[in-house]
């Protein structure tokens, strides 16, 4: 294999970063020497100017801002009206097992 320049290796280093795969898997898939690829990964990383992480386009990470959710009155997702006229309003759907137990309990209360 003839010697390749930094432009050749930069193309592969960027592809690894873009695809988010391991260097060894990428090297095997593309018929590259793993040691050479690692050498160029480290060399090009050391030579790259320091860029704040918010401006880096090759990073798989993004800036996230977390804030308190707005408080609103709970909304009713499910309303259940029993034969006896009892009305149950719930914010989430209950488990099927719970509904079955409620049905059995309601039948036993007659």
C-alpha positions as CSV (number, residue, x, y, z in Angstrom):
1,X,0.0,0.0,0.0
2,X,1.4,3.4,-0.9
3,X,1.7,6.2,1.6
4,X,-1.4,8.4,1.8
5,X,-1.4,12.1,2.8
6,X,-3.3,13.9,5.5
7,X,-6.1,14.8,3.1
8,X,-6.8,11.1,2.5
9,X,-6.8,10.3,6.3
10,X,-8.8,13.5,7.1
11,X,-11.6,12.2,4.9
12,X,-11.7,8.9,6.8
13,X,-11.5,10.6,10.2
14,X,-14.4,12.8,9.4
15,X,-16.4,9.8,8.1
16,X,-15.8,8.0,11.4
17,X,-17.0,11.0,13.4
18,X,-20.0,11.5,11.2
19,X,-21.1,7.9,11.3
20,X,-20.3,7.4,15.0
21,X,-18.6,4.0,14.4
22,X,-15.4,2.7,16.0
23,X,-12.2,3.2,14.3
24,X,-11.4,-0.5,14.1
25,X,-14.7,-1.4,12.6
26,X,-14.4,1.5,10.1
27,X,-10.8,0.4,9.2
28,X,-11.9,-3.2,8.6
29,X,-14.9,-2.2,6.5
30,X,-12.7,0.1,4.3
31,X,-9.6,-2.1,4.1
32,X,-7.4,0.3,6.1
33,X,-4.6,-0.5,8.5
34,X,-6.0,0.0,12.0
35,X,-2.7,1.2,13.4
36,X,-2.4,3.8,10.6
37,X,-6.0,5.0,11.2
38,X,-5.4,5.4,14.9
39,X,-2.1,7.2,14.2
40,X,-3.9,9.7,12.0
41,X,-6.9,10.1,14.3
42,X,-4.5,11.2,17.1
43,X,-2.3,13.3,14.8
44,X,-5.2,15.2,13.2
45,X,-6.9,15.6,16.5
46,X,-3.8,17.1,18.1
47,X,-3.3,19.4,15.1
48,X,-6.9,20.7,15.0
49,X,-7.4,24.1,16.5
50,X,-9.4,24.2,19.7
51,X,-13.0,24.9,18.9
52,X,-15.6,25.5,21.6
53,X,-17.9,22.4,21.8
54,X,-21.0,24.5,20.9
55,X,-19.5,25.3,17.5
56,X,-18.1,21.8,16.7
57,X,-20.0,20.3,13.8
58,X,-18.4,16.8,14.2
59,X,-19.6,16.2,17.7
60,X,-22.5,13.9,18.3
61,X,-23.5,16.0,21.3
62,X,-25.8,19.0,21.4
63,X,-26.3,21.7,23.9
64,X,-29.4,21.1,26.0
65,X,-31.1,23.6,28.2
66,X,-33.3,22.3,31.0
67,X,-36.0,24.4,32.7
68,X,-38.9,23.8,35.0
69,X,-42.0,22.7,33.2
70,X,-45.0,25.1,33.3
71,X,-47.5,24.0,35.9
72,X,-51.0,23.6,34.5
73,X,-54.0,21.9,36.0
74,X,-53.9,18.2,35.5
75,X,-55.8,17.1,32.5
76,X,-58.1,14.1,32.5
77,X,-57.0,11.4,30.2
78,X,-59.6,8.8,31.2
79,X,-63.0,9.0,32.7
80,X,-64.7,5.8,34.0
81,X,-68.4,5.8,35.0
82,X,-69.4,2.8,37.0
83,X,-72.9,1.3,36.9
84,X,-73.6,2.7,40.4
85,X,-73.0,6.2,39.0
86,X,-69.6,6.7,40.5
87,X,-67.4,8.7,38.1
88,X,-63.6,8.2,38.2
89,X,-61.4,10.8,36.4
90,X,-57.8,9.7,36.0
91,X,-54.8,11.5,34.5
92,X,-53.4,8.3,33.0
93,X,-54.9,5.1,31.9
94,X,-55.0,2.5,34.7
95,X,-53.4,-0.9,34.3
96,X,-55.7,-3.6,32.9
97,X,-55.2,-5.7,36.0
98,X,-56.5,-2.7,38.1
99,X,-59.5,-2.3,35.9
100,X,-60.3,-6.0,36.2
101,X,-60.0,-5.9,40.0
102,X,-62.3,-2.9,40.1
103,X,-64.9,-4.7,37.9
104,X,-64.8,-7.7,40.2
105,X,-65.1,-5.5,43.3
106,X,-68.0,-3.5,41.7
107,X,-69.9,-6.8,41.0
108,X,-69.3,-8.0,44.5
109,X,-70.7,-4.8,46.0
110,X,-74.2,-5.2,44.5
